[in-house]
Amino acid sequence: MKELNDKEEIKLIGLIGNLKTHEMERKAREETVPQKKKTIAFKSTPTISDDDDEEEDDEDFSLLVRNVKRIYNKAKFNNRR
């Protein structure tokens, strides 16, 4: 790119060749440098809850799972007929 200082001496074909060479070198440098991957981190805040609430939530969840399983099995059995 140093030739650009002397505009009278450089010809259009030489300028295009120099620009292509410069672009190829730049692309080669970019390919050799490893790209940084973007990562996402979430902040969590501790929640305050009683042990009783957790036990109730576990019981409710297990009841829900049993009901869904029962409904799924009924639908599966009815589809066989």
C-alpha positions in Angstrom: 0.0 0.0 0.0 3.1 2.2 0.1 2.8 2.8 -3.6 -0.4 4.8 -3.1 1.6 7.8 -2.0 3.0 8.2 -5.6 -0.3 8.4 -7.6 1.3 9.4 -10.8 3.5 6.3 -11.1 1.0 3.7 -10.1 -1.3 2.3 -12.8 -4.8 1.1 -12.4 -3.9 -2.6 -13.0 -1.2 -2.4 -10.4 -3.5 -0.8 -7.9 -6.1 -3.5 -8.4 -3.4 -6.2 -8.0 -2.2 -4.6 -4.8 -5.7 -4.4 -3.4 -6.4 -8.0 -4.1 -3.1 -9.1 -2.5 -3.9 -7.0 0.6 -7.4 -8.5 0.9 -6.0 -12.0 0.6 -3.4 -11.4 3.2 -6.0 -9.9 5.5 -8.3 -12.9 5.1 -5.5 -15.3 5.8 -4.7 -13.5 9.0 -8.3 -13.5 10.1 -8.5 -17.3 9.5 -5.5 -18.0 11.6 -6.7 -16.0 14.6 -9.2 -18.2 16.5 -12.7 -16.6 16.8 -13.9 -16.0 20.4 -17.2 -17.7 21.1 -19.9 -15.7 22.8 -21.2 -17.2 26.0 -24.2 -16.2 28.1 -24.2 -16.4 31.8 -27.3 -15.9 34.0 -27.2 -14.6 37.5 -29.3 -16.5 40.0 -30.7 -15.2 43.2 -31.3 -17.5 46.1 -34.9 -17.9 47.1 -36.0 -18.2 50.6 -38.5 -21.0 51.2 -39.5 -23.3 54.0 -38.9 -27.0 53.9 -42.6 -27.5 54.2 -43.2 -25.6 50.9 -40.7 -27.8 49.1 -42.4 -30.9 50.4 -45.8 -29.7 49.3 -44.4 -28.8 45.9 -42.9 -32.2 45.6 -46.1 -33.9 46.5 -48.1 -31.7 44.1 -45.6 -32.4 41.3 -45.7 -36.2 41.9 -49.5 -36.1 41.9 -49.5 -34.2 38.6 -47.1 -36.7 37.1 -49.2 -39.6 38.1 -52.4 -38.0 36.7 -50.7 -37.2 33.4 -49.3 -40.8 33.2 -52.8 -42.2 33.9 -54.4 -40.0 31.1 -51.6 -40.9 28.7 -52.1 -44.6 29.3 -55.9 -44.3 28.9 -55.4 -42.5 25.6 -52.9 -45.1 24.5 -55.2 -48.0 25.4 -58.2 -46.4 23.6 -56.1 -45.9 20.4 -55.4 -49.6 20.3 -59.1 -50.5 19.9 
